[in-house]
Amino acid sequence: MKKTLVTISVLALLGGLAPAAAGQVDVGISVGTGGVKGFYLSVGSYFHVPEADVMVVRDRYRVADEELPVVFFLAARARVAPSVIMGLRVGGTGWLDIAFRYHLGPDVFFVPVATGHIGPPYGNAYGYYRKYQERHEWGRVVLSDREVVDLVNLRFVSEYHKVAPETVMGMRGKGHAFVAIHDEVVKGKGKPAKGAEGQSGKSKDKGDKKK
């Protein structure tokens, strides 16, 4: 009964917006339903929201699995409900433009990496990041929706599971989808990370600038 009540309350919060079109999902290494569920659990734990909320956003708006971290990341940083972010998204606003709308600089998407040369799919994004780091230059940073998804999932997986960003980059560079990458990281650790600090809306990375 409690689970049902939680789901209904979240649906009421999300309102009557029409579902968004499902996003494109990359083809990568195979992953079972257990791995997908583990991905949802980790998203909820990292962003300090119940798994039910994650599932409702996914089902209500038909959000692709790997776009869920982006929804909750922007909601946490902008300090608004996920439904607000999805309202803009359904209206056709790009992920980067949503960030700009809430005065979030593109630097929030990046994690510091030790690698000098960064290959695809991160090369172009990090090229912009390194070239235009001053606040007055942020408007010159161009990030596609796909690049924002790649960057947010990189931050999410590496921070939550405490693995080097370069490790995640290497797996993504081989064409693996993030649900599968998450599953492989969990298997490599032997068990899901416990007690990992979630995303509270304020980054602790040295590479992030104060807003």
KEKOLVO-624078 format. One record per residue (C-alpha): residue in three letters; x, y, z. Coordinates in Angstrom, 2 decimals, decimal comma. Each point is the difference from the previous one (the first is absolute). Layout:
KEKOLVO-624078
<pt type="ALA" xx="X" yy="Y" zz="Z"/>
...
END
This chain:
KEKOLVO-624078
<pt type="MET" xx="0,00" yy="0,00" zz="0,00"/>
<pt type="LYS" xx="2,80" yy="2,40" zz="0,82"/>
<pt type="LYS" xx="1,63" yy="-0,61" zz="-3,37"/>
<pt type="THR" xx="-3,25" yy="0,75" zz="-1,82"/>
<pt type="LEU" xx="-0,51" yy="3,24" zz="1,91"/>
<pt type="VAL" xx="3,53" yy="1,15" zz="-0,81"/>
<pt type="THR" xx="-0,49" yy="-0,67" zz="-3,70"/>
<pt type="ILE" xx="-3,29" yy="1,88" zz="-0,08"/>
<pt type="SER" xx="1,49" yy="3,01" zz="1,78"/>
<pt type="VAL" xx="2,88" yy="0,19" zz="-2,44"/>
<pt type="LEU" xx="-2,34" yy="-0,24" zz="-2,96"/>
<pt type="ALA" xx="-2,00" yy="2,87" zz="1,42"/>
<pt type="LEU" xx="3,18" yy="2,06" zz="0,29"/>
<pt type="LEU" xx="0,95" yy="-0,70" zz="-3,61"/>
<pt type="GLY" xx="-3,32" yy="1,29" zz="-1,27"/>
<pt type="GLY" xx="-1,62" yy="-0,56" zz="-3,34"/>
<pt type="LEU" xx="2,83" yy="0,73" zz="-2,40"/>
<pt type="ALA" xx="0,10" yy="-2,12" zz="-3,11"/>
<pt type="PRO" xx="2,69" yy="-2,70" zz="-0,12"/>
<pt type="ALA" xx="3,24" yy="0,84" zz="-1,75"/>
<pt type="ALA" xx="1,18" yy="-2,06" zz="-2,89"/>
<pt type="ALA" xx="2,27" yy="-2,83" zz="1,02"/>
<pt type="GLY" xx="3,68" yy="0,82" zz="-0,50"/>
<pt type="GLN" xx="2,44" yy="-2,01" zz="-2,02"/>
<pt type="VAL" xx="1,78" yy="-2,74" zz="1,93"/>
<pt type="ASP" xx="3,52" yy="-1,04" zz="-0,96"/>
<pt type="VAL" xx="0,71" yy="-3,62" zz="-0,77"/>
<pt type="GLY" xx="2,67" yy="-1,42" zz="2,28"/>
<pt type="ILE" xx="0,80" yy="-3,07" zz="2,04"/>
<pt type="SER" xx="-3,04" yy="-1,95" zz="1,11"/>
<pt type="VAL" xx="-1,59" yy="0,57" zz="3,37"/>
<pt type="GLY" xx="-2,81" yy="-1,84" zz="1,73"/>
<pt type="THR" xx="-3,06" yy="1,37" zz="1,74"/>
<pt type="GLY" xx="1,84" yy="-0,24" zz="3,31"/>
<pt type="GLY" xx="2,63" yy="2,35" zz="-1,36"/>
<pt type="VAL" xx="-2,62" yy="2,48" zz="-1,15"/>
<pt type="LYS" xx="-1,68" yy="-0,06" zz="3,40"/>
<pt type="GLY" xx="3,40" yy="0,53" zz="1,60"/>
<pt type="PHE" xx="0,47" yy="3,06" zz="-2,19"/>
<pt type="TYR" xx="-3,31" yy="1,47" zz="1,22"/>
<pt type="LEU" xx="0,92" yy="-0,73" zz="3,62"/>
<pt type="SER" xx="3,35" yy="1,73" zz="-0,41"/>
<pt type="VAL" xx="-1,58" yy="3,05" zz="-1,65"/>
<pt type="GLY" xx="-2,42" yy="0,31" zz="2,91"/>
<pt type="SER" xx="2,73" yy="-0,47" zz="2,60"/>
<pt type="TYR" xx="2,41" yy="2,45" zz="-1,65"/>
<pt type="PHE" xx="-2,60" yy="2,74" zz="-0,31"/>
<pt type="HIS" xx="-1,67" yy="-0,75" zz="3,36"/>
<pt type="VAL" xx="-3,41" yy="-0,81" zz="-1,47"/>
<pt type="PRO" xx="-2,15" yy="-3,14" zz="0,39"/>
<pt type="GLU" xx="0,28" yy="-2,55" zz="-2,78"/>
<pt type="ALA" xx="-3,76" yy="0,46" zz="-0,52"/>
<pt type="ASP" xx="0,64" yy="3,61" zz="-1,07"/>
<pt type="VAL" xx="2,56" yy="-1,14" zz="-2,56"/>
<pt type="MET" xx="-2,41" yy="-2,56" zz="-1,42"/>
<pt type="VAL" xx="-2,89" yy="2,47" zz="-0,17"/>
<pt type="VAL" xx="2,09" yy="2,51" zz="-1,95"/>
<pt type="ARG" xx="1,11" yy="-2,76" zz="-2,35"/>
<pt type="ASP" xx="-3,50" yy="-1,32" zz="-0,61"/>
<pt type="ARG" xx="-1,89" yy="3,30" zz="0,03"/>
<pt type="TYR" xx="2,28" yy="1,73" zz="-2,49"/>
<pt type="ARG" xx="1,40" yy="-3,06" zz="-1,80"/>
<pt type="VAL" xx="3,51" yy="1,11" zz="0,85"/>
<pt type="ALA" xx="2,85" yy="-2,17" zz="-1,25"/>
<pt type="ASP" xx="1,84" yy="-1,69" zz="2,86"/>
<pt type="GLU" xx="3,25" yy="1,88" zz="-0,53"/>
<pt type="GLU" xx="-1,84" yy="3,35" zz="-0,04"/>
<pt type="LEU" xx="-1,39" yy="-0,53" zz="3,50"/>
<pt type="PRO" xx="3,23" yy="1,14" zz="1,70"/>
<pt type="VAL" xx="-0,14" yy="3,20" zz="-2,08"/>
<pt type="VAL" xx="-3,56" yy="0,77" zz="1,16"/>
<pt type="PHE" xx="0,85" yy="-0,44" zz="3,67"/>
<pt type="PHE" xx="3,40" yy="1,68" zz="-0,34"/>
<pt type="LEU" xx="-1,51" yy="3,17" zz="-1,43"/>
<pt type="ALA" xx="-2,88" yy="-0,07" zz="2,48"/>
<pt type="ALA" xx="2,47" yy="-0,24" zz="2,90"/>
<pt type="ARG" xx="2,27" yy="2,74" zz="-1,34"/>
<pt type="ALA" xx="-2,88" yy="2,32" zz="-0,88"/>
<pt type="ARG" xx="-1,84" yy="-0,92" zz="3,22"/>
<pt type="VAL" xx="-3,26" yy="-0,69" zz="-1,77"/>
<pt type="ALA" xx="-2,19" yy="-3,08" zz="-0,35"/>
<pt type="PRO" xx="0,84" yy="-2,51" zz="-2,75"/>
<pt type="SER" xx="-3,42" yy="0,82" zz="-1,49"/>
<pt type="VAL" xx="1,19" yy="3,57" zz="-0,62"/>
<pt type="ILE" xx="3,04" yy="-1,24" zz="-1,90"/>
<pt type="MET" xx="-2,14" yy="-2,39" zz="-2,01"/>
<pt type="GLY" xx="-2,51" yy="2,74" zz="-0,74"/>
<pt type="LEU" xx="2,77" yy="1,92" zz="-1,76"/>
<pt type="ARG" xx="1,32" yy="-3,13" zz="-1,66"/>
<pt type="VAL" xx="-3,41" yy="-0,99" zz="-1,34"/>
<pt type="GLY" xx="-0,26" yy="3,50" zz="-1,41"/>
<pt type="GLY" xx="3,10" yy="-0,62" zz="-2,08"/>
<pt type="THR" xx="2,69" yy="1,72" zz="2,11"/>
<pt type="GLY" xx="3,45" yy="-1,58" zz="-0,20"/>
<pt type="TRP" xx="1,83" yy="-1,20" zz="3,09"/>
<pt type="LEU" xx="2,65" yy="2,73" zz="-0,17"/>
<pt type="ASP" xx="-2,63" yy="2,71" zz="-0,52"/>
<pt type="ILE" xx="-1,86" yy="-1,27" zz="3,06"/>
<pt type="ALA" xx="3,21" yy="0,38" zz="1,99"/>
<pt type="PHE" xx="0,49" yy="3,54" zz="-1,28"/>
<pt type="ARG" xx="-3,59" yy="0,82" zz="0,88"/>
<pt type="TYR" xx="0,85" yy="-0,64" zz="3,65"/>
<pt type="HIS" xx="3,31" yy="1,85" zz="-0,21"/>
<pt type="LEU" xx="2,04" yy="-3,19" zz="0,09"/>
<pt type="GLY" xx="3,28" yy="0,21" zz="-1,86"/>
<pt type="PRO" xx="1,10" yy="-2,85" zz="-2,27"/>
<pt type="ASP" xx="2,77" yy="-0,77" zz="2,49"/>
<pt type="VAL" xx="-2,54" yy="-1,84" zz="2,20"/>
<pt type="PHE" xx="0,00" yy="-2,85" zz="-2,50"/>
<pt type="PHE" xx="3,72" yy="-0,72" zz="0,13"/>
<pt type="VAL" xx="2,15" yy="-2,04" zz="2,35"/>
<pt type="PRO" xx="3,79" yy="0,54" zz="0,18"/>
<pt type="VAL" xx="1,96" yy="-2,62" zz="-1,92"/>
<pt type="ALA" xx="3,73" yy="-0,69" zz="-0,06"/>
<pt type="THR" xx="0,02" yy="-1,13" zz="-3,62"/>
<pt type="GLY" xx="1,69" yy="2,46" zz="-2,35"/>
<pt type="HIS" xx="-1,53" yy="-1,25" zz="-3,24"/>
<pt type="ILE" xx="-3,70" yy="-0,81" zz="0,25"/>
<pt type="GLY" xx="-1,57" yy="-2,04" zz="-2,75"/>
<pt type="PRO" xx="-3,59" yy="-0,34" zz="-1,16"/>
<pt type="PRO" xx="-2,67" yy="0,50" zz="1,08"/>
<pt type="TYR" xx="1,49" yy="2,45" zz="2,52"/>
<pt type="GLY" xx="2,71" yy="1,70" zz="-2,04"/>
<pt type="ASN" xx="-2,00" yy="2,92" zz="-1,41"/>
<pt type="ALA" xx="-1,78" yy="0,74" zz="3,28"/>
<pt type="TYR" xx="3,21" yy="0,11" zz="2,02"/>
<pt type="GLY" xx="1,62" yy="2,06" zz="-2,74"/>
<pt type="TYR" xx="-2,63" yy="2,70" zz="0,50"/>
<pt type="TYR" xx="0,27" yy="-0,31" zz="3,78"/>
<pt type="ARG" xx="3,75" yy="0,55" zz="0,02"/>
<pt type="LYS" xx="-0,16" yy="2,86" zz="-2,48"/>
<pt type="TYR" xx="-2,87" yy="2,00" zz="1,48"/>
<pt type="GLN" xx="0,26" yy="-0,21" zz="3,79"/>
<pt type="GLU" xx="-0,70" yy="3,63" zz="0,83"/>
<pt type="ARG" xx="-3,58" yy="0,84" zz="0,94"/>
<pt type="HIS" xx="-0,38" yy="2,59" zz="-2,77"/>
<pt type="GLU" xx="1,00" yy="-2,67" zz="-2,54"/>
<pt type="TRP" xx="-2,47" yy="-2,66" zz="1,08"/>
<pt type="GLY" xx="-2,45" yy="1,01" zz="-2,72"/>
<pt type="ARG" xx="2,55" yy="-1,19" zz="-2,56"/>
<pt type="VAL" xx="-0,08" yy="-3,55" zz="1,31"/>
<pt type="VAL" xx="-2,04" yy="-2,21" zz="-2,30"/>
<pt type="LEU" xx="-1,26" yy="-3,28" zz="1,45"/>
<pt type="SER" xx="-2,49" yy="-2,20" zz="-1,81"/>
<pt type="ASP" xx="-2,68" yy="-1,89" zz="1,92"/>
<pt type="ARG" xx="2,01" yy="-3,17" zz="-0,59"/>
<pt type="GLU" xx="3,14" yy="1,56" zz="1,47"/>
<pt type="VAL" xx="-1,88" yy="1,19" zz="3,09"/>
<pt type="VAL" xx="-1,33" yy="-3,53" zz="0,53"/>
<pt type="ASP" xx="3,53" yy="-1,40" zz="-0,33"/>
<pt type="LEU" xx="1,43" yy="2,55" zz="2,43"/>
<pt type="VAL" xx="-2,66" yy="-0,34" zz="2,69"/>
<pt type="ASN" xx="0,16" yy="-3,79" zz="-0,08"/>
<pt type="LEU" xx="3,78" yy="0,17" zz="0,21"/>
<pt type="ARG" xx="-0,29" yy="2,09" zz="3,15"/>
<pt type="PHE" xx="-2,76" yy="-2,17" zz="1,44"/>
<pt type="VAL" xx="1,68" yy="-3,39" zz="-0,53"/>
<pt type="SER" xx="3,52" yy="1,10" zz="0,96"/>
<pt type="GLU" xx="-1,06" yy="1,92" zz="3,13"/>
<pt type="TYR" xx="-2,60" yy="-2,42" zz="1,29"/>
<pt type="HIS" xx="2,13" yy="-3,10" zz="-0,44"/>
<pt type="LYS" xx="3,28" yy="1,77" zz="0,72"/>
<pt type="VAL" xx="1,75" yy="-1,08" zz="-3,18"/>
<pt type="ALA" xx="2,37" yy="2,07" zz="-2,11"/>
<pt type="PRO" xx="-1,80" yy="2,08" zz="-2,64"/>
<pt type="GLU" xx="2,54" yy="-1,25" zz="-2,53"/>
<pt type="THR" xx="-1,24" yy="-3,56" zz="0,57"/>
<pt type="VAL" xx="-3,56" yy="1,00" zz="-0,85"/>
<pt type="MET" xx="1,23" yy="2,03" zz="-2,97"/>
<pt type="GLY" xx="1,82" yy="-3,04" zz="-1,35"/>
<pt type="MET" xx="-3,10" yy="-2,17" zz="0,18"/>
<pt type="ARG" xx="-2,16" yy="2,70" zz="-1,57"/>
<pt type="GLY" xx="2,58" yy="0,46" zz="-2,74"/>
<pt type="LYS" xx="-0,52" yy="-3,64" zz="-0,96"/>
<pt type="GLY" xx="-3,68" yy="0,73" zz="-0,65"/>
<pt type="HIS" xx="-1,47" yy="-1,48" zz="3,17"/>
<pt type="ALA" xx="-3,27" yy="1,50" zz="1,26"/>
<pt type="PHE" xx="-0,01" yy="1,41" zz="3,51"/>
<pt type="VAL" xx="-2,38" yy="-2,54" zz="1,52"/>
<pt type="ALA" xx="2,43" yy="-2,69" zz="-1,13"/>
<pt type="ILE" xx="3,00" yy="2,02" zz="1,19"/>
<pt type="HIS" xx="-1,64" yy="0,40" zz="3,40"/>
<pt type="ASP" xx="-0,66" yy="-3,74" zz="0,12"/>
<pt type="GLU" xx="3,61" yy="-0,83" zz="-0,87"/>
<pt type="VAL" xx="1,33" yy="2,40" zz="2,64"/>
<pt type="VAL" xx="-2,23" yy="-1,59" zz="2,64"/>
<pt type="LYS" xx="1,11" yy="-3,49" zz="-1,01"/>
<pt type="GLY" xx="3,62" yy="1,13" zz="0,08"/>
<pt type="LYS" xx="-0,42" yy="1,29" zz="3,54"/>
<pt type="GLY" xx="-1,73" yy="-3,17" zz="1,06"/>
<pt type="LYS" xx="-2,95" yy="1,87" zz="1,49"/>
<pt type="PRO" xx="-1,73" yy="3,41" zz="-0,30"/>
<pt type="ALA" xx="1,74" yy="2,88" zz="1,73"/>
<pt type="LYS" xx="-1,45" yy="0,82" zz="3,40"/>
<pt type="GLY" xx="0,20" yy="3,31" zz="1,76"/>
<pt type="ALA" xx="1,15" yy="1,84" zz="-3,12"/>
<pt type="GLU" xx="-0,78" yy="3,69" zz="0,19"/>
<pt type="GLY" xx="-2,82" yy="1,07" zz="-2,27"/>
<pt type="GLN" xx="-0,57" yy="3,11" zz="-2,04"/>
<pt type="SER" xx="-1,47" yy="2,63" zz="2,31"/>
<pt type="GLY" xx="0,01" yy="2,77" zz="-2,55"/>
<pt type="LYS" xx="3,43" yy="1,29" zz="0,99"/>
<pt type="SER" xx="3,12" yy="-1,52" zz="-1,46"/>
<pt type="LYS" xx="3,08" yy="-0,69" zz="2,06"/>
<pt type="ASP" xx="2,27" yy="-0,36" zz="-3,03"/>
<pt type="LYS" xx="2,93" yy="2,34" zz="-0,12"/>
<pt type="GLY" xx="-0,69" yy="0,54" zz="-3,66"/>
<pt type="ASP" xx="-3,40" yy="1,58" zz="0,62"/>
<pt type="LYS" xx="-0,27" yy="3,75" zz="0,28"/>
<pt type="LYS" xx="-2,15" yy="1,77" zz="2,55"/>
<pt type="LYS" xx="-3,27" yy="1,22" zz="-1,37"/>
END
